[in-house]
Amino acid sequence: MNPSPSPTLAIAGVTGTVGGHVAHLLSEAGLPLTLLARRPAKAPELPHAVVPPADYGERALCEQAPRGVEVLFVVSGRRDVERLTGRRPRTLEEVLRK
């Protein structure tokens, strides 16, 4: 099966351990990917991958980054963020709903 020319699979948190590992595995399988990262410069450089800026705190970026994506892989450290900051982080769904 040949990968489609445009990425329909996105991975959030590619600068982290799990997201980065998943991105590398899927890239090695030859899949085109959209890598979502707040700081695109820190995203892994992988063949057939695009890295649009994506920050949960910025609605416009959240709306633009996953355009054309059919599958989104997200791992959230929700409890850790809440414990460290004292506030509950917003999910992508919550950001887009407003």
ABEGO torsion letter per residue (X at the ends): XBBBABBABBBBGAABAAAAAAAAAAAAAGBBBBBBBABAAABBBBBGBBBBBBBAABAAAAAAAABGBABBBBBBAAAAAAAAAGBBBBBAAAAAAX
